[in-house]
Amino acid sequence: MAEPALHGHPAPRVGAGQLALSTTLICKPPLAYSGLMVDVFRALDDETRRLVLDELSVRDGQTLFEICSTLTTRHGLSLTRQAISQHLGVLESAGLVVTERRGRSKFHYFSPEPLAEITARWPTRKRTKQ
């Protein structure tokens, strides 16, 4: 996989999702180059994870069983519980899903804060004609 480019130059990498300190940053560094934002974009890159977020935004606080059932009935996805659990883990690592344990059940909630950080970076402005 090719390294991301900054001003046409490959970005030096230190570790997963981290840029070397010698890299010239061209925008809001904590947001644009943090490992969390990379995780958010990677999490959103998968159609199944986007469907999980869609379903959690409609009805928050679902268990793994409920999410699997919803994905099967509404979207025709026949993935295993383990596969959906792994997708939920990616979403949770990116901060897009938070969980709460109650007894033996684990409830999943959509967390829009990482998306709000992205939209804050590129606010909508009235465009001018060129």
C-alpha positions as CSV (number, residue, x, y, z in Angstrom):
1,M,0.0,0.0,0.0
2,A,1.4,3.4,-0.9
3,E,2.2,5.9,1.8
4,P,0.0,9.0,2.0
5,A,1.4,12.1,0.4
6,L,1.8,15.6,1.9
7,H,2.4,18.3,-0.7
8,G,3.3,15.5,-3.2
9,H,5.9,13.9,-1.0
10,P,5.5,10.6,0.8
11,A,4.8,11.0,4.5
12,P,7.4,9.3,6.7
13,R,5.8,6.8,9.0
14,V,6.8,6.0,12.6
15,G,4.1,3.5,13.5
16,A,0.5,2.6,12.6
17,G,-1.3,5.9,12.2
18,Q,1.5,8.1,13.4
19,L,3.6,10.5,11.3
20,A,7.3,11.3,12.0
21,L,8.0,14.5,13.9
22,S,9.9,15.9,10.9
23,T,6.8,15.9,8.7
24,T,5.5,19.4,7.9
25,L,1.9,19.6,8.9
26,I,-0.4,21.6,6.7
27,C,-3.6,21.8,8.8
28,K,-4.9,21.2,12.3
29,P,-2.3,18.6,13.5
30,P,-4.2,17.1,16.4
31,L,-7.2,16.3,14.2
32,A,-5.8,15.6,10.8
33,Y,-2.8,13.5,11.7
34,S,-3.9,11.8,14.9
35,G,-4.2,8.0,14.9
36,L,-7.9,8.4,15.9
37,M,-8.9,10.2,12.7
38,V,-7.1,7.5,10.7
39,D,-9.1,4.9,12.6
40,V,-12.3,6.7,12.0
41,F,-11.8,6.9,8.2
42,R,-10.7,3.2,8.1
43,A,-13.8,2.2,10.1
44,L,-16.1,4.1,7.7
45,D,-14.4,2.6,4.7
46,D,-16.4,-0.7,5.1
47,E,-20.0,-0.9,4.0
48,T,-21.0,-3.4,6.8
49,R,-19.7,-1.0,9.5
50,R,-21.6,1.9,7.9
51,L,-24.7,-0.2,8.0
52,V,-24.1,-1.0,11.7
53,L,-23.8,2.7,12.4
54,D,-27.0,3.4,10.4
55,E,-28.9,0.9,12.5
56,L,-27.5,2.2,15.8
57,S,-28.4,5.7,14.8
58,V,-32.0,4.5,14.2
59,R,-32.1,2.6,17.5
60,D,-29.3,2.9,20.0
61,G,-28.5,0.4,22.7
62,Q,-28.6,-2.8,20.7
63,T,-27.0,-6.1,21.7
64,L,-24.9,-8.1,19.3
65,F,-27.8,-10.5,18.7
66,E,-30.1,-7.6,17.8
67,I,-27.6,-6.0,15.4
68,C,-27.1,-9.4,13.7
69,S,-30.8,-9.9,13.3
70,T,-31.4,-6.4,12.0
71,L,-28.6,-6.7,9.4
72,T,-30.0,-10.0,8.2
73,T,-33.7,-8.9,8.0
74,R,-33.2,-5.3,6.7
75,H,-30.1,-5.7,4.6
76,G,-29.9,-9.4,3.7
77,L,-26.4,-9.7,5.3
78,S,-25.8,-13.2,6.6
79,L,-22.6,-12.6,8.5
80,T,-21.6,-14.6,11.6
81,R,-21.9,-13.1,15.1
82,Q,-18.1,-13.2,15.3
83,A,-17.7,-11.2,12.1
84,I,-20.2,-8.6,13.3
85,S,-18.4,-8.5,16.7
86,Q,-15.1,-7.8,14.9
87,H,-16.7,-5.0,13.0
88,L,-18.1,-3.6,16.3
89,G,-14.6,-3.8,17.7
90,V,-13.2,-1.7,14.9
91,L,-16.0,0.9,15.3
92,E,-15.4,0.9,19.1
93,S,-11.6,1.4,18.6
94,A,-12.4,4.4,16.3
95,G,-14.6,5.9,19.0
96,L,-17.8,5.6,16.8
97,V,-19.4,3.0,19.1
98,V,-19.4,2.9,22.9
99,T,-20.6,-0.1,24.9
100,E,-22.2,-0.7,28.3
101,R,-22.3,-4.0,30.1
102,R,-25.4,-4.8,32.0
103,G,-25.2,-8.3,33.5
104,R,-24.3,-10.7,30.7
105,S,-25.5,-8.3,28.0
106,K,-23.4,-5.8,26.2
107,F,-25.2,-2.8,24.6
108,H,-23.8,-0.8,21.7
109,Y,-24.4,2.9,21.3
110,F,-23.5,5.2,18.3
111,S,-21.1,8.0,19.3
112,P,-21.1,10.9,16.8
113,E,-18.2,12.8,18.4
114,P,-15.5,11.6,16.0
115,L,-17.7,12.6,13.0
116,A,-18.3,16.0,14.6
117,E,-14.5,16.6,14.8
118,I,-14.3,15.8,11.1
119,T,-17.1,18.2,10.2
120,A,-15.5,20.9,12.4
121,R,-12.3,20.6,10.3
122,W,-14.2,21.4,7.1
123,P,-17.0,23.8,8.0
124,T,-19.5,24.5,5.2
125,R,-19.1,28.0,3.9
126,K,-20.9,29.9,1.2
127,R,-18.9,29.2,-2.0
128,T,-17.9,32.0,-4.2
129,K,-18.0,31.8,-8.0
130,Q,-14.7,31.7,-9.7
